[in-house]
Amino acid sequence: MNSIPVPMNTIYQCPQTRTSLRAQGDTLRGSTTEYPIRSGVPVFLADRSCADDELAGVKLKDVVAQAQAIGWQAALQKLLGHDRGLIDYVTDVSRSRFLELLPLGSKACVLEIGPGLGQITRQLAPRAGSVDALEISEPQAQFVRISCEQSGLGNVSVACGGDDCKLPYGDGLFDLVVLNLVFEWCGGRFAGSHEEAQQRLLQEIHRVLKPGGQLYLSTKNRYGLRLLLGREDEHLYGMRFGSSLPRAFGAAWLRRHGHARARGHLHSFQGLDALLANAGFGVRRAFWAAPEMRKPDRLVPVDVPAIRAARRAGGFRQGNGRLEEFLMSRLPAGLVKHVSHGLATLATKS
C-alpha cells in the first residue's frame, strides 16, 4: 500500500480505452484495466519491461533514494556532481526563459510532457494554477515528484507513461501543453516509425487541450547551422552532418553501422509547421531561440522586422562559438528560421 496519495486535482483515464480511472489503494482501476501507483506516481507504461535508466553512469533509482534521504539538490551533487554540464543543465534557471512567452497565471492548467529531472517543472509550477508532468522514465518521474514536494510545490502531479505516445488524460483538460526538447526523441520506445510516433503525440496533445488551448513545442532543427557545418548529430549516433543529409543517406549509414533505427527524428521549419497544421493547430507563432534552444539568451519572433529590430538592439549571442556567431549575425533575416539551432513554436488548437 502506498503511503503517498495520488493528487486529487488530476483526472486520469486509461490511455488505451479512454475510460475513467479511480484510485483504489495502490492501483488506478477502470472497467477493464488497472495501473499501479508506486510512491504516489501512477505508471501507465505500455511496455512495463523497460529497464531502469542511467544518467551519467549512475542508476537513477539511487539518485531517487538519495533525494529522499538528503534532499534532491544534495543528491544531485553527491551522485552526479562529476558531470558539471549535467548539473548545470538541471539547475540553471536560464533554461526556463521561454516561460515568458506562455499564457500562464493562477488559473492555468498545464501539462508538461517529458519533464526529465524537473528542471522546467520547478520553474513552471509557481506561475501556473496546476501542473501535470508526464515522464517516460519511472525513476525520473519519482525524482520530479520528490523535488517538487521538497520545494513546496503542492500544485504538481506526476505520472509515468507516454512510451506509446498516448496520454492518460481526458479530453479538453489543459490550457497549455509544454513539450520542450522532447519531440525529437518521442519515438524512442514506440513500435512504429518516429514519424508515426510524432503524429500520434500531436493528435493526443490536440485532444487533451481545451478549445483555444496552446502548445509550446521546441525541438532541434534538421537544417540547423550546427549540423550544416558538419557537427555530430546525437540523433544519428554521432554521424557528422546527420539529419541535414537526405533521409535515405542517413538510413543507409545506420544500416551500415548496425543500427536498426535513428535515436531521434528532426524536422525543418516548414516540415514542423506542416505537422502542426495537419494536427489541427491553426495559429502558429514561431520564435528564434538565440543562440540555441537549451539556453536561450533571447526569444525573437521569426518575422523579418522582429529579427532586424532585435539585431539592432543587440545584447544577445546569435550563435554558439565564433564561426556560428559570425555566420548567424550576417545571415539575411528571412533565412534565420530555416537554419537556427532549433525551432520554437506556440501553436493554438483550432
Residue pairs with C-beta under 8 A, 6 or more apart in sequence:
1 25
1 26
2 25
2 26
2 37
2 38
2 39
2 40
3 39
4 39
4 40
5 23
5 40
6 12
6 23
6 28
6 37
6 40
6 42
6 157
7 156
7 157
9 130
9 155
9 157
10 132
10 157
10 159
10 169
11 20
11 169
11 170
11 173
12 20
12 21
12 28
12 42
12 44
12 159
12 168
12 169
13 19
13 20
13 21
13 30
13 168
13 169
13 170
14 20
14 21
14 30
14 33
14 35
14 168
15 44
15 46
15 161
15 164
15 166
15 167
15 168
16 33
16 166
17 30
17 31
17 32
17 33
18 170
19 30
19 31
19 32
19 33
20 30
20 170
21 28
21 29
21 30
21 33
21 35
21 168
22 28
22 29
22 30
23 29
23 37
26 36
26 37
26 38
27 34
27 35
27 36
27 37
28 34
28 35
28 37
28 42
35 42
35 43
35 44
35 168
36 42
36 43
37 43
38 138
38 142
39 142
39 145
40 145
40 158
41 138
41 141
41 142
41 145
41 158
41 159
41 160
42 159
42 160
42 161
42 168
43 138
43 159
43 160
43 161
44 159
44 160
44 161
44 162
44 168
45 136
45 138
45 160
45 161
45 163
46 161
46 163
46 164
46 166
47 163
47 164
47 189
50 138
50 163
50 189
52 59
52 60
52 61
52 139
53 59
53 60
53 137
53 139
53 140
54 60
55 63
55 80
55 86
56 80
56 82
56 83
56 86
58 79
58 80
59 139
60 137
60 139
60 140
60 143
61 139
62 79
63 75
63 76
63 79
63 80
63 139
63 143
64 139
64 142
64 143
64 146
66 74
66 75
66 78
66 79
67 75
67 76
67 143
67 146
67 147
67 150
68 146
69 75
70 78
71 150
72 143
72 146
72 147
72 150
73 91
76 87
76 90
76 91
76 117
77 87
80 86
80 87
81 87
89 95
89 119
89 294
90 116
90 117
90 119
91 119
92 119
92 295
93 123
94 295
94 296
95 119
95 120
95 294
95 295
96 119
96 120
96 123
96 124
97 296
97 297
97 299
98 180
98 216
98 218
98 287
98 289
98 296
98 299
98 344
99 120
99 123
99 124
99 127
100 299
101 216
101 287
101 299
101 346
102 176
102 178
102 214
102 216
102 346
103 175
103 176
103 214
104 110
104 124
104 127
104 128
104 176
105 127
105 128
105 129
106 128
106 129
107 129
107 175
108 127
108 128
108 129
108 130
108 175
108 176
109 128
109 129
109 130
109 132
109 173
109 174
109 175
109 176
110 124
110 128
110 129
110 130
110 131
110 132
110 174
110 175
110 176
110 177
110 178
111 131
111 132
111 133
111 134
111 167
111 169
111 173
111 174
111 176
111 177
111 178
111 208
112 120
112 121
112 124
112 131
112 132
112 133
112 134
112 177
112 178
112 180
113 134
113 162
113 167
113 177
113 178
113 179
113 182
113 201
113 205
114 134
114 135
114 136
114 162
114 179
114 180
114 181
114 182
114 185
114 186
115 121
115 133
115 134
115 135
115 140
115 141
115 144
115 158
116 135
116 140
116 144
117 140
117 143
117 144
117 147
118 133
118 143
118 144
118 147
118 148
120 178
120 180
121 131
121 133
121 144
121 147
121 148
121 153
121 156
122 147
122 148
122 151
122 153
124 131
124 178
125 131
125 148
125 153
125 155
125 156
126 153
128 155
128 176
129 155
130 155
130 156
130 157
131 153
131 155
131 156
131 157
132 156
132 157
132 158
132 159
132 169
132 174
133 141
133 144
133 156
133 157
133 158
133 159
134 158
134 159
134 160
134 161
134 162
134 167
134 168
135 141
135 144
135 158
135 159
135 160
135 162
136 160
136 161
136 162
136 163
136 189
137 160
138 160
141 158
141 159
141 160
142 158
144 156
144 158
145 156
145 158
148 156
148 158
159 168
161 167
161 168
162 186
162 201
163 189
163 190
164 189
164 190
164 191
165 186
165 187
165 190
165 197
165 198
165 200
165 201
165 204
166 200
166 204
167 204
167 205
167 207
167 208
169 208
170 208
171 207
171 208
172 207
172 208
172 209
172 210
172 211
172 213
173 208
173 210
174 208
174 209
174 210
174 213
175 209
175 210
175 213
175 214
176 209
176 213
176 214
176 215
176 216
177 205
177 208
177 209
177 213
177 214
177 215
177 216
178 216
179 201
179 205
179 215
179 216
179 217
179 218
180 216
180 218
181 218
181 219
181 220
181 293
181 294
181 342
182 219
183 198
183 201
183 217
183 218
183 219
184 219
184 220
184 235
184 264
184 265
184 266
185 263
185 264
186 194
186 197
186 198
186 201
187 193
187 194
187 195
187 196
187 197
187 198
187 264
187 265
188 263
188 264
190 196
190 197
190 200
193 261
194 261
194 262
194 264
194 265
195 265
198 265
198 275
199 275
199 278
199 279
202 275
202 276
202 279
202 281
203 279
203 280
205 215
205 279
206 215
206 279
206 280
206 281
206 349
209 215
209 349
210 349
211 349
212 348
212 349
213 348
213 349
214 346
214 347
214 348
214 349
215 276
215 281
215 345
215 346
215 347
215 348
215 349
216 344
216 345
216 346
217 272
217 276
217 343
217 344
217 345
217 347
218 289
218 293
218 342
218 343
218 344
218 345
219 266
219 267
219 272
219 293
219 342
219 343
220 235
220 266
220 293
220 341
220 342
220 343
221 227
221 266
221 267
221 268
221 269
221 338
221 339
221 340
221 341
221 342
221 343
222 243
222 244
222 266
222 267
222 268
222 271
223 244
223 268
223 269
223 338
223 339
224 244
224 339
224 340
224 341
224 342
225 319
225 324
225 327
225 328
225 339
225 340
225 341
226 292
226 320
226 324
226 341
227 233
227 241
227 242
227 243
227 244
228 241
228 244
228 339
229 323
229 324
230 240
230 241
231 240
231 242
232 238
232 239
232 240
232 242
233 239
233 240
233 241
233 242
233 243
233 244
234 263
234 264
235 242
235 243
235 262
235 263
235 264
235 265
235 266
236 242
236 243
236 250
236 253
236 254
236 262
236 263
237 254
237 257
237 259
237 262
237 263
239 250
239 253
242 250
243 250
243 265
243 266
250 262
254 260
254 261
254 262
267 275
267 343
268 338
269 286
269 337
269 338
269 343
272 343
272 345
273 284
273 286
273 345
276 284
276 345
276 347
277 284
280 349
280 350
281 347
281 348
281 349
281 350
282 348
282 349
282 350
283 347
283 348
283 350
284 345
284 346
284 347
284 348
285 301
285 345
285 346
285 347
286 301
286 302
286 337
286 343
286 344
286 345
287 299
287 300
287 301
287 302
287 344
287 345
287 346
288 298
288 299
288 300
288 301
288 302
288 307
288 336
288 337
288 340
288 344
289 296
289 298
289 299
289 340
289 341
289 342
289 344
290 296
290 297
290 298
290 299
290 300
290 316
290 317
290 318
290 319
290 328
290 340
291 297
291 316
291 317
291 318
291 319
291 320
291 324
291 325
291 328
291 341
292 319
292 320
292 341
292 342
293 341
293 342
293 344
297 315
297 316
297 317
298 310
298 315
298 316
299 344
300 306
300 307
300 310
301 307
302 336
302 337
302 340
304 333
304 334
307 333
307 336
308 333
310 316
311 318
311 329
311 333
317 325
318 324
318 325
318 328
318 329
319 325
319 326
319 327
319 328
319 329
319 341
320 341
328 336
328 339
328 340
331 339
337 343
